[in-house]
Amino acid sequence: MTSSTISLTRASGWRDRLGDTRRTLLRNPLVLIGLVVAGIWLVIGLVGYRIAPNDPLQQDVRARLQPPSESFRFGTDELGRDVFSRVLHGARITIPAGIAVIIIGSTLGTLIGALAGYLGGLWDEILMRLSELFMAFPTIILAMAITAALGPDIRNAILALVIVWWPSYARLIRGLVLEIKTKEYVEGARMVGATDAYILFRTVLPNCVSPAIVLATLDIGNAILTFAGLSFLGLGPDPSSPEWGRMVSIGIDFFDQWWMWLYPGLSIASLVLAFNFIGDGLRDIFDPRTKK
C-alpha cells in the first residue's frame, strides 16, 4: 500500500467520523447542550475571576445573609461574602481538580493496564490483584480515608482521587490489550522484527484510545462530584476557599438562606450533567453497537 493510498484512507476515515459526529449531534441534542454548558463553565474557569464583582474572601458582616438583589446577584453568606463572586472563583478550583484527577488517573491506569495485558503472566497477576485491592473499597470511602491520613488539602484530595480512580482504566485497557494483541496485524508487526515497546505503544494502544476517551469524559463529572463531596465533608481545600462543595456544606447550616447552597449546588449539577451528556454522545460515535 502506497503512502498516497494510506493518506486517502485516513482522510476518508476522518470524513466518516465527522459525519458520525454530525449525525449524533442531530439525533441527540443533549450532546450539544452538554458541549455548550461545559464550554461556558470552562470559559468561566479561565476568566471568571476577572469578571467577579467582589473579592470572594472579602467579609462584610453588615451585609451578611442578604438574599439575591441588584447589589448581590446570588446573595451573601454568613460572613457577608458575595456568593456570585465565590461561585465564579470556585470554578477555578473544582473544574481543574476534576480534570486533573481524570488526566493523571487515566494515564496511570492506561499504562498499568497495557503492561499487564501485554506482558501477561506474573506481571498481569500482580498488577490486576493490586487494582482489585483498590476496587474492593467504595470510591468515596477510600478517598476519605486517604485524604484524612494525608491531611485535608486540595493536593491531597486530588492525590487520593487519583489513587482510587486508576484501577477502572487499568481493567478496561488490559481487556482491550488482551484482545488486540492477538490480531493479525500485531503478529505481522512482530514477525517483521518490531520491538515489544513499538508494538505496544504504536500498534496496540492506539486501538484502545476510543473506549478510554469515552470513559474519561463520563468520569470527569464523577470526579468533580467526588471532589466536591470531599470538600463538603471538610477534606478538601481550606474552609474559607470558595470551593463549590464547601459552599454547599456551609449553606446546609443556614438552610433557610437557600441561595447559599442552591447556586453552588446547581453549578456542580450542571457541570456533571454536561460531561455525562458529552460522554454519551462520544459513546454513540466510537461504539458502532450503539448506532441505529
matplotlib code that plots the C-alpha trace (Angstrom):
import matplotlib.pyplot as plt

x = [0.0, 1.5, 1.7, -0.9, -3.3, -2.8, -3.4, -6.6, -7.8, -7.1, -8.9, -11.9, -11.9, -11.9, -14.7, -16.7, -16.0, -17.1, -20.3, -21.0, -20.4, -22.9, -25.5, -25.0, -25.5, -28.7, -30.0, -29.1, -29.4, -28.4, -24.9, -24.9, -26.4, -23.6, -20.9, -22.4, -22.7, -19.3, -17.7, -19.3, -18.0, -14.5, -14.5, -15.7, -12.9, -10.4, -11.7, -14.5, -12.3, -11.7, -15.4, -16.3, -17.7, -16.2, -13.3, -14.6, -12.8, -13.9, -16.1, -18.8, -20.8, -23.2, -24.3, -24.4, -27.2, -28.7, -30.9, -30.2, -30.6, -29.1, -26.1, -25.5, -26.8, -26.6, -26.9, -24.3, -23.2, -22.9, -19.8, -21.2, -19.2, -20.6, -21.9, -21.8, -18.1, -17.4, -19.2, -17.1, -13.9, -14.9, -14.9, -11.1, -10.8, -13.4, -13.1, -9.3, -9.3, -11.8, -9.9, -6.6, -7.8, -9.0, -5.9, -3.5, -5.7, -6.5, -2.8, -1.6, -4.3, -3.7, 0.0, -0.6, -3.4, -1.4, 1.7, -0.5, -2.3, 0.7, 3.3, 0.8, 2.0, 3.3, 3.1, -0.5, -1.3, 0.5, -0.9, -4.5, -4.6, -3.4, -6.1, -8.7, -7.4, -8.3, -11.6, -12.7, -13.5, -16.1, -14.5, -15.6, -14.8, -11.3, -10.7, -11.9, -9.5, -6.5, -7.2, -7.7, -4.4, -2.5, -4.3, -7.1, -5.7, -6.6, -3.4, -4.0, -7.7, -6.6, -3.9, -6.5, -8.9, -6.1, -5.3, -8.8, -9.6, -6.8, -7.9, -11.0, -8.8, -6.3, -9.0, -10.5, -7.2, -6.0, -9.0, -8.7, -4.9, -5.6, -8.0, -6.0, -2.5, -3.8, -4.8, -3.1, -1.6, 0.1, 1.5, 2.7, 4.5, 6.2, 7.3, 9.0, 11.1, 9.2, 10.2, 7.7, 7.7, 6.9, 4.1, 2.6, 2.7, 2.4, 0.2, -1.8, -2.5, -3.8, -6.6, -7.6, -8.0, -11.6, -13.2, -10.8, -11.8, -15.5, -14.9, -12.7, -15.4, -18.0, -15.6, -14.9, -18.3, -18.0, -14.5, -15.9, -18.8, -16.5, -14.0, -16.9, -18.1, -14.7, -14.8, -18.4, -17.0, -14.2, -11.4, -10.7, -9.4, -9.2, -12.6, -12.5, -11.9, -14.7, -14.9, -18.4, -18.7, -17.5, -20.0, -22.8, -21.6, -21.7, -25.1, -26.7, -26.1, -28.1, -30.8, -33.4, -30.9, -31.5, -29.2, -26.1, -26.4, -28.6, -26.2, -23.0, -25.2, -26.6, -23.1, -22.0, -25.1, -25.0, -21.3, -21.7, -24.8, -22.9, -20.0, -22.4, -24.2, -20.9, -19.8, -23.0, -22.5, -18.9, -20.0, -22.5, -19.7, -17.0, -19.1, -20.8, -23.0, -24.9, -25.6, -29.1]
y = [0.0, 3.3, 6.5, 8.2, 5.3, 5.5, 9.2, 8.8, 6.1, 8.2, 11.2, 9.0, 7.8, 11.3, 12.3, 9.3, 10.2, 13.8, 12.6, 10.3, 13.3, 15.5, 12.7, 12.1, 15.8, 16.0, 12.8, 13.6, 17.4, 16.7, 16.3, 19.8, 21.1, 19.4, 20.9, 24.4, 24.1, 22.6, 25.2, 28.0, 26.6, 26.1, 29.8, 30.9, 28.8, 30.6, 34.2, 34.2, 35.6, 38.7, 39.5, 38.7, 41.9, 41.4, 39.6, 36.1, 36.3, 39.8, 39.8, 42.4, 41.4, 44.3, 42.6, 39.0, 36.7, 39.1, 37.4, 37.9, 41.5, 44.0, 44.6, 40.8, 38.7, 35.4, 37.0, 36.9, 34.2, 34.1, 36.4, 38.8, 37.4, 37.7, 34.3, 35.1, 36.0, 32.9, 30.7, 32.3, 31.8, 28.3, 27.2, 27.7, 25.2, 22.5, 22.1, 21.9, 19.5, 17.1, 17.3, 16.7, 13.6, 12.1, 13.0, 11.6, 8.7, 7.6, 7.9, 5.9, 3.3, 3.0, 2.4, -0.2, -2.0, -2.0, -3.5, -6.1, -7.2, -7.2, -8.8, -11.3, -13.9, -12.8, -9.1, -9.5, -11.2, -8.7, -5.6, -6.9, -8.1, -4.6, -3.0, -5.3, -4.4, -0.7, -1.5, -3.6, -0.4, 2.2, 5.1, 7.9, 5.9, 5.0, 8.6, 9.9, 7.6, 8.5, 12.3, 12.1, 10.2, 12.7, 15.8, 17.9, 19.8, 20.3, 18.4, 15.5, 15.3, 15.1, 12.5, 10.4, 10.5, 9.5, 6.6, 5.3, 6.2, 4.4, 0.8, 1.2, 2.3, -0.4, -3.1, -1.6, -1.2, -4.7, -6.3, -4.4, -5.2, -8.9, -8.9, -6.7, -8.3, -11.5, -9.7, -10.5, -7.0, -7.3, -10.7, -9.2, -6.4, -8.9, -11.1, -8.2, -7.5, -4.7, -4.4, -5.0, -1.3, -0.3, -2.9, -1.9, 1.9, 2.3, -0.6, -1.9, 1.2, 3.5, 1.0, 1.2, 5.0, 5.4, 3.5, 5.2, 8.6, 7.8, 6.6, 9.6, 12.1, 10.4, 10.2, 14.0, 14.7, 11.9, 13.2, 16.7, 15.4, 13.3, 16.1, 18.4, 15.6, 15.5, 19.3, 19.0, 16.7, 19.1, 17.1, 19.4, 22.9, 25.4, 26.2, 29.8, 28.7, 29.3, 25.7, 24.6, 21.5, 23.5, 26.3, 23.7, 22.3, 25.8, 26.5, 23.5, 25.0, 28.0, 26.1, 28.8, 31.1, 28.9, 31.0, 29.9, 26.2, 26.4, 28.2, 26.2, 23.1, 24.0, 24.7, 21.2, 19.5, 21.4, 20.5, 16.9, 16.5, 18.3, 15.9, 12.9, 14.2, 14.6, 11.1, 9.5, 11.3, 10.1, 6.6, 6.8, 7.9, 5.5, 2.4, 1.1, -1.2, 1.9, 3.3, 3.0]
z = [0.0, -1.1, 1.1, -1.1, -0.6, 3.1, 3.2, 1.2, 3.6, 6.6, 5.1, 4.3, 7.9, 9.2, 6.9, 8.1, 11.8, 11.2, 9.5, 12.5, 14.8, 12.9, 12.9, 16.6, 17.4, 15.3, 16.8, 20.4, 21.1, 24.8, 23.5, 22.0, 25.3, 27.2, 24.9, 25.4, 29.2, 29.6, 27.3, 29.3, 32.6, 31.1, 30.0, 33.4, 35.0, 32.8, 33.1, 35.6, 38.4, 36.2, 35.9, 39.5, 41.1, 44.5, 46.3, 47.2, 50.6, 51.5, 54.6, 55.5, 58.5, 57.9, 54.6, 55.9, 54.8, 52.3, 49.6, 45.9, 44.8, 42.4, 44.7, 45.2, 42.4, 44.3, 47.8, 50.6, 53.0, 56.8, 56.7, 54.1, 51.2, 47.7, 46.7, 43.0, 43.2, 45.1, 42.6, 39.8, 41.6, 42.7, 39.1, 39.1, 41.9, 41.2, 37.4, 37.2, 40.2, 38.5, 35.1, 36.8, 38.6, 35.3, 33.3, 35.8, 36.8, 33.2, 32.2, 35.1, 34.7, 30.9, 31.4, 34.1, 32.2, 29.0, 30.7, 32.5, 29.3, 27.0, 29.4, 31.0, 33.4, 36.8, 35.9, 35.0, 38.3, 40.4, 38.7, 38.5, 42.1, 43.1, 41.1, 42.7, 46.1, 45.5, 43.8, 46.8, 48.7, 47.8, 46.0, 48.3, 51.5, 50.3, 49.1, 52.5, 54.3, 52.2, 52.4, 56.2, 56.6, 54.4, 55.8, 54.4, 51.4, 47.8, 46.6, 48.9, 47.8, 44.2, 45.0, 46.9, 44.0, 41.5, 43.7, 43.7, 40.1, 38.1, 38.6, 36.4, 33.5, 34.1, 33.9, 30.8, 28.9, 30.0, 28.5, 25.2, 25.0, 25.6, 22.6, 20.3, 20.8, 19.1, 15.9, 12.7, 12.2, 15.6, 14.7, 11.4, 13.2, 15.5, 12.5, 10.7, 13.8, 15.7, 19.3, 22.1, 23.0, 19.4, 19.2, 22.5, 22.1, 18.4, 17.3, 20.3, 22.4, 19.6, 19.1, 22.8, 22.8, 21.9, 24.9, 27.3, 25.9, 26.5, 30.0, 30.8, 29.6, 31.7, 34.7, 34.6, 36.0, 38.6, 39.7, 40.1, 42.1, 44.3, 44.8, 45.9, 48.2, 49.9, 50.3, 51.6, 54.4, 55.2, 53.5, 50.6, 50.3, 53.2, 54.8, 53.6, 50.0, 47.5, 46.5, 45.5, 47.7, 50.7, 49.9, 49.9, 53.2, 54.8, 53.2, 54.8, 58.2, 57.0, 55.1, 55.2, 53.3, 50.2, 48.0, 49.9, 48.9, 45.8, 43.4, 44.1, 44.1, 40.7, 39.4, 40.3, 38.9, 35.6, 35.0, 35.9, 33.6, 30.8, 30.8, 31.1, 28.0, 26.1, 27.2, 26.0, 22.6, 22.3, 23.1, 20.2, 17.9, 18.9, 19.6, 16.5, 18.5, 19.8, 16.4, 15.0]

ax = plt.figure().add_subplot(projection="3d")
ax.plot(x, y, z, "-o")
ax.set_aspect("equal")
plt.show()
